[in-house]
């Protein structure tokens, strides 16, 4: 909901201006909570979906990426061959950003 809501909700756009990195907004607990509660505060739905990005775990197993304002997610080293696939490693929980991380 927030991806679509962010296009017209002034409160979301204001937060995005203050924290321009989508990664930061989707990996910082306080910002996740603020983003998640915006539609609830505006529309009083029955529930809230946690604001998080599905790509967040990728760097933990060797797939760095950026989220560009216009293009969206850009994988820095695309997996385009078997050699690229072999370069991946088991998930490194030390590098995994999860809800509740400082």
Rosetta blueprint (number, residue, H / E / L):
1 X L
2 X H
3 X H
4 X H
5 X H
6 X L
7 X L
8 X L
9 X L
10 X H
11 X H
12 X H
13 X H
14 X H
15 X H
16 X H
17 X H
18 X H
19 X L
20 X L
21 X L
22 X H
23 X H
24 X H
25 X H
26 X H
27 X H
28 X L
29 X H
30 X H
31 X H
32 X H
33 X H
34 X H
35 X H
36 X H
37 X H
38 X H
39 X H
40 X H
41 X H
42 X H
43 X H
44 X L
45 X L
46 X L
47 X L
48 X L
49 X L
50 X L
51 X L
52 X L
53 X L
54 X L
55 X L
56 X L
57 X L
58 X H
59 X H
60 X H
61 X H
62 X L
63 X L
64 X L
65 X E
66 X E
67 X E
68 X E
69 X L
70 X L
71 X L
72 X E
73 X E
74 X E
75 X E
76 X L
77 X L
78 X L
79 X L
80 X L
81 X L
82 X H
83 X H
84 X H
85 X H
86 X H
87 X L
88 X L
89 X L
90 X L
91 X L
92 X L
93 X H
94 X H
95 X H
96 X L
97 X L
98 X L
99 X L
100 X L
101 X L
102 X L
